[in-house]
Amino acid sequence: MVDKQKVELTNKELNIKIAGAAGQGMQTLGFILGKVVTRSGYHVFAIQDNESRIRGGHNFFQLRISDKPVFSMTSSVDILIALNEDAFTIHQEELSERAAIIFDDEKIKAKPTKIHSGGIPLEHIALDKGGDIIYSNTVALGAAVGILKLDCASLDALLRDFFSHKKELAEANSHAARAGYDYALQHLQYKSLILPPRNPSQKMFINGHEAIALGALAAGCQFISAYPMSPATSILTYLAGKADEFNMVVEQAEDEISAINMTIGASFSGVRAMTATSGGGFSLMVESLGLAGISETPLVVVNAQRPGPATGLPTRTEQGDLRFALHTSQGEFPRIILAPATAREAFYLTIKAFHLADKYQVPVIILTDQYLADSFYTEERFDLSQIKVNRFFPSKKELNDQKPYLRYRFTDTGVSPRIPPSWEEMETIADSHEHGEDGHITEDALIRSKMVEKRFKKLEEISKEMSPPLSIGSDKADLLVIGWGSIYGILKEATEYLINEGISIKMIHLQEIWPFPKKHLIAQINKVKKCVVIENNYTSQLAGIIQEHTCRKPGGRIVRYDGRPFFLEEVLKALKKEAGA
């Protein structure tokens, strides 16, 4: 349960929750509202909570708005847009002292207490101004922008752009939003909820999986094969929308086994390729992951984690696949595991994933989760000027100097020359069996041993290219807290908040997990009195890996495994307890 302790917000920071049933347009409303606020010069972090059904159930989209960068969610709500009666009643406990509820007071009979009402005849206005009651959610959106006293022109421009494919829809939504905005200006002005004017901004409002898709495009990826599985599906659909523009092949495979095999085939032919799935689909891919490992074929796999086992909670979040990613597939072979912290890092780590996969001819697993996938971040535009795509194919001179061409030649680094099949009129032989330098099958004991050692030798070079964990706080801190992946934003804000309160704390965040930063962690753990690990799983998998590789057992574990992300308040409370404060 979320702790009810409130983090104090100012006039320049507030939370908005849009709640209702699936099919009522919450994602669209939340996205457009986030863009309006971002363009108004504010920072926005947004999360989504959806049941695994197309219509019905109870869902919400929540935005935290601030005049400074924010990367986590607090639990109190300042404006609740209640699109049905369930939303009206379920979230009343979360309302702050200054809260307002935007609801259709002609349809919802319950009445709020001790808060601003915000009652609006949504359906009546929608029918009058838009011509259909389906625009009632857009009326509510306009009212929210009016309560915040932001520029309605920005909202109008975004609506017209979003519905540009159909002029009638754009016009109707524009009229409905303006009517809601005007109604709020006349009847719903609450001083404590007004966002003071700021300089307009051109920052992006982007979620984690959009950033991964863009990173793949920037890295030169030209093939993706995947089978739809939430929360990974958004990568496939985003790239499908960009396929023609970037001359990319996007294939919806019949299952995950086909998806990864197509991807390996595309990569073997010389094309940068990827696949994306969730834990259940990744389970089906593991034999083929071994094929990429033994054939030394570059491979990028996104595993967007969700709670398991089996179908589990399809639309919820968890960090339960860390050990699975580390040990999956039979036998032993090197792999790289990356776990982006934010949308920005998702973009750049995806580019790095393709770089490392190509250079070292190994599988790279990008671990995301529903939280990172569907959360929206305010980000500066990505800098493309420093991105260079290097394919690492040997030159004709290098090939001539190494005749005969041996695909699996033993080298000092473990990396052998790799060319696409039939390139430079040279023969490439590869197999799923153990093989010699020329690619032909062998059962020779000595060659087998040398091939295993050759493949693992790459980890020495890969380790040199891995970035150290991120850290905040003093080396003299008493308490060290460690997290990984999407936990970063919550951990960062909690650590900074506690440091400002005078608590002796330092955080370390792992985003490039394997090869494991063993030496760095040992050095940091040895400096503190107590080490705590925080993660979204039951067994605290990272804590176990730390103990296994450093012989240092973390003294505390903060875990959540109900399919929901941490909120800032509960992390603050848990860390204060660990610090003895």
HELIX and SHEET records of a PDB file:
HELIX    1   1 MET A   26  ARG A   39  1                                  14    
HELIX    2   2 GLU A   85  ILE A   90  1                                   6    
HELIX    3   3 GLN A   92  GLU A   94  5                                   3    
HELIX    4   4 LEU A  122  LYS A  129  1                                   8    
HELIX    5   5 ILE A  133  TYR A  135  5                                   3    
HELIX    6   6 SER A  136  LEU A  148  1                                  13    
HELIX    7   7 CYS A  152  PHE A  162  1                                  11    
HELIX    8   8 LYS A  167  HIS A  187  1                                  21    
HELIX    9   9 LYS A  191  LEU A  193  5                                   3    
HELIX   10  10 GLY A  208  ALA A  218  1                                  11    
HELIX   11  11 THR A  233  LYS A  242  1                                  10    
HELIX   12  12 GLU A  256  PHE A  268  1                                  13    
HELIX   13  13 GLY A  279  SER A  295  1                                  17    
HELIX   14  14 LEU A  322  HIS A  327  1                                   6    
HELIX   15  15 ALA A  343  TYR A  360  1                                  18    
HELIX   16  16 GLN A  370  ASP A  374  1                                   5    
HELIX   17  17 LYS A  396  ASP A  401  1                                   6    
HELIX   18  18 TRP A  423  GLU A  425  5                                   3    
HELIX   19  19 ALA A  445  GLU A  465  1                                  21    
HELIX   20  20 GLY A  485  ILE A  487  5                                   3    
HELIX   21  21 TYR A  488  ASN A  500  1                                  13    
HELIX   22  22 LYS A  518  ILE A  525  1                                   8    
HELIX   23  23 GLN A  541  THR A  550  1                                  10    
HELIX   24  24 LEU A  568  ALA A  579  1                                  12    
SHEET    1   A 8 GLY A 119  ILE A 120  0                                        
SHEET    2   A 8 LEU A  95  ASP A 104  1                                        
SHEET    3   A 8 VAL A  77  ALA A  82  1                                        
SHEET    4   A 8 GLU A  13  ALA A  22  1                                        
SHEET    5   A 8 GLY A  56  SER A  66 -1                                        
SHEET    6   A 8 HIS A  43  ASP A  49 -1                                        
SHEET    7   A 8 PHE A 376  GLU A 379 -1                                        
SHEET    8   A 8 MET A 204  ASN A 207 -1                                        
SHEET    1   B 7 VAL A 249  GLN A 252  0                                        
SHEET    2   B 7 PHE A 223  ALA A 226  1                                        
SHEET    3   B 7 ALA A 273  THR A 277  1                                        
SHEET    4   B 7 LEU A 299  GLN A 305  1                                        
SHEET    5   B 7 PRO A 363  ASP A 369  1                                        
SHEET    6   B 7 ILE A 336  LEU A 338  1                                        
SHEET    7   B 7 GLU A 512  TRP A 514 -1                                        
SHEET    1   C 5 LEU A 470  ILE A 472  0                                        
SHEET    2   C 5 ILE A 505  LEU A 510 -1                                        
SHEET    3   C 5 LEU A 479  TRP A 484  1                                        
SHEET    4   C 5 LYS A 530  GLU A 535  1                                        
SHEET    5   C 5 GLY A 556  VAL A 559  1                                        
END                                                                             
